[in-house]
Amino acid sequence: MSPQKARLVIDLIRGQKVNDALQTLRFTLKRAAKPIEKVLHSAVANARVKSDDSVDEDALFVSQCFVNEGPRWKRIRPAPMGRAFRYQKRTAHLWITVKEHHVAAAERHAANVAEAESQKGMRGTARRLRKAITKKNTPVKKGKKK
């Protein structure tokens, strides 16, 4: 798609919360909305995987988004009397950056510090017991009988 057409859509989501941006893209009638929605989903997944702590996805917002021009594809269209017309297919590079709101990040950091302080004086066995109690119940796999 051409960068000019993609910029029309990307300007709609700049600065919005991620959930609002996804809703906007889902109901936008431009052809560029679908690839931009895929890039936004990818940015959220990257934030989830690459963060040190668990990221609150409801607190994420689109901090930066822009479209750069990519390489142009040179193509030829047949013309009358055995001639050919050259044309260029324009491509675009999509960039979307998501960040967590600073208030949510501060709250998450304070909770992690409080958890570290509560674990500070405990010995290894007590820490493991507390972790086992607070951990969610996970189903146990049963082995095959011989």
N, C-alpha and C positions, 0 to 999 in steps of 0.2 A: 504494500500500500504506500501511497505517497506520504511524506512527512506532513504536508499541509493538511491532509484529511485526518491524519492521526492526531495532530495538535488540537483540532476542534474537539475531539473527545477527551483528550488528556487534560485539557483545561477545565473540564467539568469536575474532575475528581481531586484537583490539587488542594491540599489542606484539609480534606474531609477525613472523618473516621473511616476505618477500613470497611466496616459493615455498611455504612452509608454509601461509600464509594462503590462497593459491589452491587448494591441495589440500583444505584444510578447507572452503572454499566449494563446491568441485566435488562433494563427497560429503555436503553438508548437505541434508537433505530438506525444507527450508523454501522457500517460494516466493520469499522475499526474497533468497535467495542469488544468483540469477542477475543481477539488476540491481546488486547490491553487487560481484559479480565483475567486471562491466563497468566500474564506477567505479574499481576497483582497477587493472585493466588500463590505464585512461586515466591514472591517477595515475603509473604506472610509465612510460608513454610520455611524459608531460609532463616527468618527471624526466630522461629520456634526452635529450629535445630541448632543454630549457631550461638544462641544466647547461653550465658553462664548459668543463669537461673531460669526457672520456668517463666515465660512471658505471658502476661495477661493479654490475650488477643483482642479483648474488648477495648483495651486502652491504646491499641495501635492506631496510628493515623498516617496518612500519606504525607511525608515531610518534603520529599522532592519528587518531581516527575517531569520528564522532558523527552522530547523526540528529536533525534539527530538524523541527518540524511545519511543513508547507507550507500553502497555502490549502486550505480545505475546499470541496468541490464540493457545492452544494445540488441535490438531485434529488427527483423526485416519483414515488411508486409508486401505482398504482391500488388503490383500496380498494372495498369493497362499497357498493352503492347510490349510485354516481356520485361518491363522495368520493375524496380523495387523501391519502396519508400522505407527509410530508416526511422525508427522511433525508439524512445527510451522508456523502459519500465523503471519507475523510481521505487526504491526500497527505503525502509526506515529502521533505525535502532531505537528501541523503547527502553527507557530507564525509569524505574520506580523504586523509591527508597521509603521504607516504613520505619517509624520510630515509636517508642512507647512514650506516652505522655509523662512529663517529668514528675507529676504528683504521684502517679501510679508506680513509677520506678522508685521514688523515695519511700513509699509505703512498703513495697516489696523488699527493698534493702533493709529497712528497719525491722521487718519481720524476720529476715535471715539473720540479722545481728542478734535479735532477741533469742532466736533458736540456738545460735552458737553459744550465747551466754548461759542458757539453761543447760546445755550439754557440757559446759566447761568443767564443772567439778565432779562429774560422774566418771567412774572407772569403766573399763571395757565391758564387763559382764552386765552391769546395770544399763549401760548405753544400748547394748544389743537387745536386752529385754524390753526396754522402752521403745526401741525402734520396731521390734516384733509386735508389740501391742498396738502401736499407732498405725502400723502398716495395714493396708486393706487386705481383707481375706482373699487369698488367691486359691483357685482350685488346685488340688494336688493330683498329679498324673499318676495313675496306677500302672504298675509294671505288668508284663505278661507272666502268667503262671506257667511253670514248667511241669 
